[in-house]
Amino acid sequence: MIGFGDMITRHLAREKRTKDVGRYYPSEIGGCLRKVWFSYRFPKDVDPEVIKIFHLGNMIHDFVAEVMKSEKNPEVTLVGEEVPFTIEDGDFTISGRIDDIVMLEGEDEKILVEVKSTKMTDILDGPKDEHVMQLQLYMYAMKIFRGIVLYIEKNTLKTKEFEVKYDQNSVNEVMKRFRALHANLKAETVPPAEAKENPDKRWMCKYCDYLEECQRAEIDGN
């Protein structure tokens, strides 16, 4: 027999990546800042199963772009895909890629589309906070003030979408988080355990790669 599972794991394997203090990524800022801090100070190998989930998400995004480019869907024009951007703020840089930029037929206003894969769409009654943070930052960077978070079920391709309006106060809060992370990294001080201290985010601890380091920091008084 051919071991396709092992072949996929080897194909997707990544080496441990060291992150540079001063270069940050929008996809991380909505999570627990303490976890992000640890990922810079003590990088770890990514779990192969997590890599597979990320890759599946990329495949779903490619499918969405294919759908929007199709001549069968003339009401939408895809004008940008995987669009890079950077934001310079003091002595650090935020960089990332925007999934899609579209225009609707009969309109001259661009819309940003952030694609997220999910297990179930029925349980969603609004976009997740961390995804709104990403989209707000993208709108700020691109000066495009309409956005959509599009959720797609991995097993069924069932979708649910939520429009997000630009909000400068939200952008200010996101930038405040980046500045706090940068200050903590430069000073080598561990940020507060946000997920542990927030009942709505405590579930993140269950899946955190830095649970032991976080507990040790609590014991040490950080």
C-alpha positions in Angstrom: 0.0 0.0 0.0 1.0 3.6 -0.6 1.2 5.7 2.5 -0.7 8.8 1.2 -1.1 10.2 4.6 2.6 10.3 5.3 3.2 11.7 1.8 0.8 14.6 2.5 2.5 15.3 5.8 5.9 15.3 4.3 4.8 17.5 1.4 3.3 20.1 3.7 6.0 20.0 6.4 7.4 23.4 7.4 10.6 24.2 9.2 10.4 26.1 12.4 10.2 29.8 11.5 11.9 32.5 13.5 9.8 35.7 13.5 11.5 39.1 13.4 10.5 41.6 16.2 9.2 44.6 14.4 7.3 42.7 11.6 3.8 41.7 12.5 0.8 40.0 10.9 -2.9 40.9 10.9 -4.0 37.2 11.3 -2.4 37.0 14.8 -3.5 40.3 16.4 -7.1 39.1 17.2 -5.8 36.2 19.3 -4.2 36.2 22.8 -1.3 38.6 22.8 0.6 36.5 25.2 0.6 33.6 22.8 1.8 35.8 20.0 4.6 37.1 22.2 5.7 33.5 23.0 5.6 32.7 19.3 8.3 35.4 18.7 10.4 34.6 21.7 10.1 30.8 21.6 9.1 29.6 18.1 7.9 26.0 17.8 7.3 23.6 15.0 3.8 23.7 13.7 1.7 20.6 14.3 1.3 18.7 11.0 -2.4 18.5 11.5 -2.7 22.3 11.9 -0.7 22.7 8.7 -3.2 20.5 6.9 -6.1 22.6 8.2 -4.3 25.8 7.0 -3.7 24.3 3.6 -7.3 23.2 3.3 -8.3 26.8 4.0 -6.0 28.0 1.2 -7.6 25.5 -1.2 -11.0 26.8 -0.3 -9.9 30.4 -0.9 -8.6 29.4 -4.3 -12.0 27.8 -5.1 -13.8 31.0 -4.1 -11.5 33.1 -6.4 -12.2 30.6 -9.2 -16.0 31.1 -8.6 -15.7 34.9 -8.7 -13.7 34.8 -11.9 -16.1 32.5 -13.6 -18.1 33.9 -16.6 -21.1 32.1 -15.0 -21.1 34.8 -12.3 -21.1 38.2 -14.2 -22.5 40.1 -11.3 -19.1 40.1 -9.6 -15.8 41.1 -10.9 -12.6 40.0 -9.2 -10.2 42.9 -9.4 -7.6 41.7 -6.9 -6.5 38.4 -5.4 -3.9 37.8 -2.6 -3.1 41.5 -2.6 -0.1 42.4 -0.5 0.1 45.5 1.8 2.2 47.0 4.4 1.6 49.5 7.2 4.5 51.4 8.7 4.0 52.6 12.3 7.0 54.1 14.1 9.7 51.4 14.2 7.6 48.4 13.2 5.8 47.1 10.1 2.5 45.3 9.6 2.3 43.2 6.5 -0.2 40.8 5.0 -2.3 39.8 2.1 -5.9 40.6 1.4 -7.8 37.6 0.1 -10.0 39.3 -2.6 -11.1 42.7 -3.9 -14.3 42.6 -5.9 -16.7 45.0 -7.6 -20.4 44.4 -8.1 -22.1 44.9 -11.4 -23.5 48.4 -11.7 -21.4 49.8 -8.8 -18.1 51.6 -8.8 -17.2 50.9 -5.2 -14.7 48.2 -4.4 -15.3 45.6 -1.6 -12.8 43.6 0.3 -13.6 39.9 0.9 -12.0 37.9 3.7 -12.5 34.2 3.2 -12.6 31.9 6.3 -13.2 28.1 6.3 -15.3 26.8 9.2 -16.9 23.5 10.4 -20.4 24.9 10.6 -22.0 28.1 9.4 -25.4 27.6 11.2 -23.9 28.5 14.5 -22.6 31.9 13.3 -24.9 34.9 14.0 -22.1 37.4 13.1 -18.5 37.6 12.1 -15.9 36.6 14.7 -14.1 39.5 16.5 -10.7 38.5 15.3 -11.8 38.4 11.7 -13.4 41.8 12.0 -10.1 43.1 13.3 -8.3 41.8 10.3 -10.8 43.2 7.9 -10.8 46.6 9.6 -7.1 46.8 9.2 -7.3 45.8 5.6 -9.8 48.5 4.8 -7.6 51.0 6.5 -4.5 49.9 4.6 -6.3 49.9 1.2 -8.6 52.9 1.8 -11.5 50.6 0.7 -14.3 51.1 3.2 -16.7 48.1 2.5 -15.8 44.6 3.5 -17.3 41.1 3.7 -16.3 38.2 5.9 -17.2 35.0 4.0 -17.5 31.8 5.9 -17.5 28.5 4.0 -18.1 25.0 5.5 -15.2 22.7 4.8 -17.4 19.6 4.2 -20.4 21.1 2.3 -19.2 24.5 0.8 -22.3 26.0 2.5 -21.7 29.7 2.9 -22.6 32.6 5.2 -21.4 36.2 4.7 -21.4 39.3 6.9 -20.9 42.8 5.6 -18.5 44.9 7.8 -18.5 48.7 7.7 -15.3 50.6 8.2 -14.9 51.9 11.8 -11.9 54.2 12.7 -12.3 53.4 16.4 -11.9 49.7 15.6 -8.8 50.4 13.6 -7.4 52.5 16.5 -7.9 49.6 18.9 -6.2 47.2 16.5 -3.2 49.5 16.1 -3.1 49.9 19.9 -2.8 46.1 20.2 0.1 46.0 17.7 1.9 48.8 19.7 1.4 46.9 22.9 2.8 43.7 21.4 5.8 45.6 20.0 6.5 47.3 23.3 6.3 44.0 25.3 8.7 42.3 22.8 11.2 45.1 22.9 11.1 45.2 26.7 11.0 41.4 27.0 8.0 41.6 29.3 5.3 39.0 29.0 1.8 40.5 28.1 -1.3 39.7 30.2 -2.9 36.3 29.7 -5.8 37.7 27.7 -7.5 34.4 26.8 -7.3 33.1 30.4 -8.7 36.3 31.8 -11.6 36.6 29.3 -14.4 34.0 29.7 -15.3 34.4 26.0 -11.8 33.6 24.9 -10.8 31.0 27.4 -11.4 28.3 24.9 -8.2 29.4 23.1 -6.1 28.1 26.0 -7.2 24.5 25.2 -5.5 24.7 21.8 -2.6 26.9 22.8 1.0 25.6 22.0 2.3 27.7 24.9 0.1 26.6 27.8 3.0 25.4 29.9 5.0 28.6 29.3 2.0 30.7 30.1 1.4 28.8 33.4 5.1 29.2 34.2 4.9 32.9 33.6 2.0 33.1 36.1 4.0 31.4 38.7 6.9 33.7 38.1 4.7 36.7 38.6 4.7 37.9 34.9 
